[in-house]
Amino acid sequence: MKLYDLERSGNCYKIRLLLAFLGQAYERVPVALDEGAQRAAEFLRLSPRGQIPVLVTDEGTAIWDSTAILVYLARRYGKEQWLPGDPLSMARVMQWLALEQNEGRYGTARARVIGLGLKGALGQTGTLDESRRLAEIAFATLEGRLTDHAWLAADHPTIADIACYPYTALYPESGLALDGYPAIHAWFARLEAWPGYVPVPRRPAAAG
């Protein structure tokens, strides 16, 4: 498998994390977004939206979008653990994926983009305060679930946890604190102790 990605991207990290948990070998292909590599004709043949991540399977099929890739890998290599197949369990996973794609994307992820000044990522509409308000909806929803449950969708980690973890953990890079959510922080610790965990790509601290 080949993964076209960017080190600092939380969406790309989701895929690297699941591959690590699954113990699957793959080749990383960095995409130089700052140089416009995502607009090259060769890349657009793999990802018509010009976005990362993209996974090229062992069979040579390109899959774009982080959620689609998580679903593929979970069903292809994870059997029932990472994406349960019964209707109710699958629906429970999907509702957290929806939270991540809405309040997560436009709240936690966009707040980080604004805080780090990553121009062009996730678009440039919205303000830090608007993103914060959406992020707080996501955090309250996560905290409510995790107060009485170890994991988001089942009694073990699933792709719901993998999808929601990165940008929640990276939220302080927005310049805003992630305080007052003890259950979320305990969830971080559980996921980070899971065999195969690879660290989330935090921005290096400034020297001095």
GUKEDREN-209223 format. One record per residue (C-alpha): x, y, z; residue in three letters. Coordinates in Angstrom, 2 decimals. Example, Ala and Ser with C-alpha at 12.3 -4.5 7.8 and 13.67 -1.06 7.14 Angstrom:
residues 2
{east = 12.30, north = -4.50, up = 7.80, type = Ala}
{east = 13.67, north = -1.06, up = 7.14, type = Ser}
//
This chain:
residues 208
{east = 0.00, north = 0.00, up = 0.00, type = Met}
{east = 0.98, north = 3.61, up = -0.57, type = Lys}
{east = -0.22, north = 6.50, up = 1.56, type = Leu}
{east = 0.00, north = 9.98, up = 0.06, type = Tyr}
{east = 0.11, north = 12.27, up = 3.06, type = Asp}
{east = 1.53, north = 15.22, up = 4.95, type = Leu}
{east = 3.19, north = 14.85, up = 8.35, type = Glu}
{east = 1.33, north = 17.70, up = 10.09, type = Arg}
{east = -2.13, north = 16.73, up = 8.79, type = Ser}
{east = -4.46, north = 15.29, up = 11.40, type = Gly}
{east = -6.49, north = 13.57, up = 8.68, type = Asn}
{east = -3.38, north = 11.83, up = 7.35, type = Cys}
{east = -2.35, north = 10.93, up = 10.89, type = Tyr}
{east = -5.65, north = 9.08, up = 11.39, type = Lys}
{east = -4.65, north = 6.70, up = 8.62, type = Ile}
{east = -1.11, north = 6.22, up = 9.92, type = Arg}
{east = -2.52, north = 5.51, up = 13.39, type = Leu}
{east = -4.97, north = 2.85, up = 12.19, type = Leu}
{east = -2.31, north = 1.23, up = 10.00, type = Leu}
{east = -0.02, north = 1.10, up = 13.05, type = Ala}
{east = -2.74, north = -0.47, up = 15.20, type = Phe}
{east = -3.42, north = -3.00, up = 12.44, type = Leu}
{east = 0.27, north = -3.77, up = 11.99, type = Gly}
{east = 0.09, north = -3.15, up = 8.25, type = Gln}
{east = 3.15, north = -2.19, up = 6.22, type = Ala}
{east = 2.87, north = 0.66, up = 3.73, type = Tyr}
{east = 4.92, north = 3.24, up = 1.86, type = Glu}
{east = 4.53, north = 6.90, up = 2.72, type = Arg}
{east = 4.56, north = 9.34, up = -0.19, type = Val}
{east = 4.83, north = 12.95, up = 1.06, type = Pro}
{east = 2.73, north = 15.48, up = -0.88, type = Val}
{east = 4.27, north = 18.96, up = -1.00, type = Ala}
{east = 1.12, north = 21.05, up = -0.61, type = Leu}
{east = 3.14, north = 24.24, up = -0.23, type = Asp}
{east = 4.53, north = 23.64, up = -3.73, type = Glu}
{east = 1.13, north = 22.89, up = -5.25, type = Gly}
{east = 1.74, north = 19.15, up = -5.72, type = Ala}
{east = -1.94, north = 18.48, up = -4.99, type = Gln}
{east = -2.86, north = 20.27, up = -8.22, type = Arg}
{east = -0.59, north = 18.21, up = -10.46, type = Ala}
{east = -2.40, north = 16.11, up = -13.06, type = Ala}
{east = -0.81, north = 12.91, up = -11.78, type = Glu}
{east = -2.08, north = 13.53, up = -8.25, type = Phe}
{east = -5.54, north = 14.58, up = -9.42, type = Leu}
{east = -5.90, north = 11.21, up = -11.12, type = Arg}
{east = -5.65, north = 9.69, up = -7.65, type = Leu}
{east = -7.60, north = 12.36, up = -5.77, type = Ser}
{east = -9.94, north = 14.38, up = -8.02, type = Pro}
{east = -10.59, north = 16.88, up = -5.21, type = Arg}
{east = -6.87, north = 17.54, up = -4.88, type = Gly}
{east = -6.85, north = 16.60, up = -1.21, type = Gln}
{east = -4.89, north = 14.30, up = 1.05, type = Ile}
{east = -4.79, north = 11.63, up = 2.31, type = Pro}
{east = -5.00, north = 9.13, up = -0.53, type = Val}
{east = -4.43, north = 5.41, up = -0.08, type = Leu}
{east = -3.44, north = 3.22, up = -3.01, type = Val}
{east = -4.32, north = -0.34, up = -2.09, type = Thr}
{east = -2.27, north = -3.46, up = -2.74, type = Asp}
{east = -4.50, north = -4.00, up = -5.75, type = Glu}
{east = -3.68, north = -0.55, up = -7.13, type = Gly}
{east = -7.01, north = 1.14, up = -6.36, type = Thr}
{east = -6.87, north = 4.74, up = -5.12, type = Ala}
{east = -9.15, north = 5.68, up = -2.20, type = Ile}
{east = -9.46, north = 9.34, up = -1.22, type = Trp}
{east = -10.95, north = 10.94, up = 1.91, type = Asp}
{east = -9.78, north = 9.99, up = 5.40, type = Ser}
{east = -13.14, north = 8.59, up = 6.51, type = Thr}
{east = -13.43, north = 6.38, up = 3.43, type = Ala}
{east = -9.88, north = 5.12, up = 3.98, type = Ile}
{east = -10.59, north = 4.34, up = 7.64, type = Leu}
{east = -13.67, north = 2.35, up = 6.64, type = Val}
{east = -11.74, north = 0.44, up = 3.98, type = Tyr}
{east = -8.84, north = -0.45, up = 6.25, type = Leu}
{east = -11.10, north = -1.41, up = 9.14, type = Ala}
{east = -13.16, north = -3.80, up = 7.04, type = Arg}
{east = -10.22, north = -5.11, up = 5.00, type = Arg}
{east = -7.79, north = -5.79, up = 7.84, type = Tyr}
{east = -9.56, north = -5.25, up = 11.15, type = Gly}
{east = -12.52, north = -7.60, up = 10.83, type = Lys}
{east = -15.14, north = -6.64, up = 13.43, type = Glu}
{east = -12.93, north = -4.83, up = 15.93, type = Gln}
{east = -12.45, north = -1.45, up = 14.30, type = Trp}
{east = -15.79, north = -1.27, up = 12.45, type = Leu}
{east = -18.46, north = -3.64, up = 13.78, type = Pro}
{east = -20.76, north = -5.03, up = 11.13, type = Gly}
{east = -24.12, north = -5.26, up = 12.90, type = Asp}
{east = -26.45, north = -2.36, up = 12.08, type = Pro}
{east = -26.69, north = -0.74, up = 15.51, type = Leu}
{east = -22.96, north = -0.93, up = 16.25, type = Ser}
{east = -22.13, north = 0.43, up = 12.82, type = Met}
{east = -24.59, north = 3.30, up = 13.30, type = Ala}
{east = -22.92, north = 4.15, up = 16.62, type = Arg}
{east = -19.58, north = 4.41, up = 14.85, type = Val}
{east = -21.02, north = 6.49, up = 12.03, type = Met}
{east = -22.58, north = 9.08, up = 14.31, type = Gln}
{east = -19.14, north = 9.86, up = 15.76, type = Trp}
{east = -17.67, north = 10.05, up = 12.29, type = Leu}
{east = -20.39, north = 12.62, up = 11.53, type = Ala}
{east = -19.46, north = 14.63, up = 14.61, type = Leu}
{east = -15.83, north = 14.65, up = 13.51, type = Glu}
{east = -16.72, north = 15.78, up = 9.98, type = Gln}
{east = -18.90, north = 18.64, up = 11.26, type = Asn}
{east = -18.05, north = 20.13, up = 14.67, type = Glu}
{east = -14.64, north = 18.48, up = 14.49, type = Gly}
{east = -13.69, north = 19.79, up = 11.06, type = Arg}
{east = -15.14, north = 23.29, up = 11.40, type = Tyr}
{east = -14.49, north = 23.58, up = 15.13, type = Gly}
{east = -11.42, north = 21.81, up = 16.45, type = Thr}
{east = -9.52, north = 21.40, up = 13.16, type = Ala}
{east = -10.23, north = 24.88, up = 11.84, type = Arg}
{east = -9.33, north = 26.47, up = 15.17, type = Ala}
{east = -5.92, north = 24.80, up = 14.89, type = Arg}
{east = -5.53, north = 25.99, up = 11.30, type = Val}
{east = -6.29, north = 29.56, up = 12.34, type = Ile}
{east = -4.06, north = 29.37, up = 15.40, type = Gly}
{east = -1.10, north = 28.06, up = 13.40, type = Leu}
{east = -1.68, north = 30.38, up = 10.46, type = Gly}
{east = -1.83, north = 27.49, up = 7.98, type = Leu}
{east = -3.17, north = 29.45, up = 5.02, type = Lys}
{east = -5.24, north = 27.54, up = 2.53, type = Gly}
{east = -6.00, north = 24.61, up = 4.80, type = Ala}
{east = -9.74, north = 24.00, up = 5.35, type = Leu}
{east = -10.46, north = 27.29, up = 3.68, type = Gly}
{east = -10.12, north = 30.65, up = 5.35, type = Gln}
{east = -13.73, north = 31.42, up = 6.24, type = Thr}
{east = -14.81, north = 31.75, up = 9.84, type = Gly}
{east = -13.09, north = 33.16, up = 12.90, type = Thr}
{east = -11.28, north = 31.59, up = 15.81, type = Leu}
{east = -14.20, north = 32.45, up = 18.08, type = Asp}
{east = -16.72, north = 30.78, up = 15.73, type = Glu}
{east = -14.50, north = 27.70, up = 15.56, type = Ser}
{east = -14.15, north = 27.66, up = 19.33, type = Arg}
{east = -17.93, north = 27.61, up = 19.80, type = Arg}
{east = -18.27, north = 24.62, up = 17.46, type = Leu}
{east = -15.33, north = 22.89, up = 19.13, type = Ala}
{east = -16.99, north = 23.26, up = 22.52, type = Glu}
{east = -20.09, north = 21.48, up = 21.19, type = Ile}
{east = -17.84, north = 18.62, up = 20.09, type = Ala}
{east = -16.02, north = 18.54, up = 23.43, type = Phe}
{east = -19.25, north = 18.55, up = 25.44, type = Ala}
{east = -20.59, north = 15.67, up = 23.34, type = Thr}
{east = -17.39, north = 13.68, up = 23.72, type = Leu}
{east = -17.15, north = 14.38, up = 27.44, type = Glu}
{east = -20.76, north = 13.30, up = 27.95, type = Gly}
{east = -20.12, north = 9.93, up = 26.33, type = Arg}
{east = -16.70, north = 9.33, up = 27.83, type = Leu}
{east = -17.76, north = 10.15, up = 31.37, type = Thr}
{east = -19.46, north = 6.75, up = 31.59, type = Asp}
{east = -17.77, north = 4.84, up = 28.76, type = His}
{east = -14.16, north = 4.04, up = 27.98, type = Ala}
{east = -14.62, north = 4.35, up = 24.21, type = Trp}
{east = -16.93, north = 6.23, up = 21.88, type = Leu}
{east = -18.89, north = 3.55, up = 20.04, type = Ala}
{east = -18.17, north = 0.18, up = 21.66, type = Ala}
{east = -16.43, north = -1.44, up = 24.61, type = Asp}
{east = -13.15, north = -1.24, up = 22.69, type = His}
{east = -11.61, north = 1.36, up = 20.35, type = Pro}
{east = -13.03, north = 1.68, up = 16.86, type = Thr}
{east = -12.46, north = 4.05, up = 13.96, type = Ile}
{east = -14.79, north = 6.42, up = 15.80, type = Ala}
{east = -12.05, north = 6.97, up = 18.37, type = Asp}
{east = -9.35, north = 7.23, up = 15.72, type = Ile}
{east = -11.35, north = 9.82, up = 13.75, type = Ala}
{east = -12.15, north = 12.04, up = 16.75, type = Cys}
{east = -8.80, north = 11.82, up = 18.53, type = Tyr}
{east = -6.27, north = 13.79, up = 16.43, type = Pro}
{east = -7.83, north = 17.24, up = 16.15, type = Tyr}
{east = -9.17, north = 17.04, up = 19.71, type = Thr}
{east = -5.67, north = 16.27, up = 20.99, type = Ala}
{east = -4.18, north = 19.00, up = 18.78, type = Leu}
{east = -6.73, north = 21.65, up = 19.77, type = Tyr}
{east = -4.32, north = 23.50, up = 22.12, type = Pro}
{east = -2.28, north = 24.40, up = 19.03, type = Glu}
{east = -5.08, north = 26.84, up = 18.28, type = Ser}
{east = -3.89, north = 28.85, up = 21.26, type = Gly}
{east = -6.98, north = 27.83, up = 23.22, type = Leu}
{east = -6.89, north = 25.49, up = 26.21, type = Ala}
{east = -8.57, north = 22.11, up = 26.44, type = Leu}
{east = -9.45, north = 22.42, up = 30.13, type = Asp}
{east = -12.41, north = 21.13, up = 32.08, type = Gly}
{east = -12.77, north = 17.83, up = 30.23, type = Tyr}
{east = -11.29, north = 15.12, up = 32.48, type = Pro}
{east = -12.99, north = 12.27, up = 30.64, type = Ala}
{east = -11.49, north = 13.39, up = 27.32, type = Ile}
{east = -8.01, north = 13.49, up = 28.83, type = His}
{east = -8.49, north = 10.01, up = 30.32, type = Ala}
{east = -9.57, north = 8.81, up = 26.86, type = Trp}
{east = -6.39, north = 10.27, up = 25.39, type = Phe}
{east = -4.36, north = 8.24, up = 27.88, type = Ala}
{east = -6.21, north = 5.00, up = 27.06, type = Arg}
{east = -5.75, north = 5.42, up = 23.32, type = Leu}
{east = -2.12, north = 6.43, up = 23.68, type = Glu}
{east = -1.48, north = 3.25, up = 25.72, type = Ala}
{east = -3.00, north = 0.99, up = 23.03, type = Trp}
{east = -0.43, north = -1.37, up = 21.46, type = Pro}
{east = 1.03, north = 0.13, up = 18.28, type = Gly}
{east = 0.19, north = 3.75, up = 19.07, type = Tyr}
{east = 2.23, north = 6.35, up = 17.18, type = Val}
{east = 2.40, north = 9.93, up = 18.50, type = Pro}
{east = 0.13, north = 12.63, up = 17.14, type = Val}
{east = 2.12, north = 15.18, up = 15.06, type = Pro}
{east = 2.34, north = 18.12, up = 17.41, type = Arg}
{east = 4.04, north = 21.33, up = 16.38, type = Arg}
{east = 7.54, north = 21.59, up = 17.91, type = Pro}
{east = 7.75, north = 24.00, up = 20.80, type = Ala}
{east = 9.41, north = 27.30, up = 19.97, type = Ala}
{east = 13.03, north = 27.57, up = 21.07, type = Ala}
{east = 13.73, north = 29.65, up = 24.15, type = Gly}
//
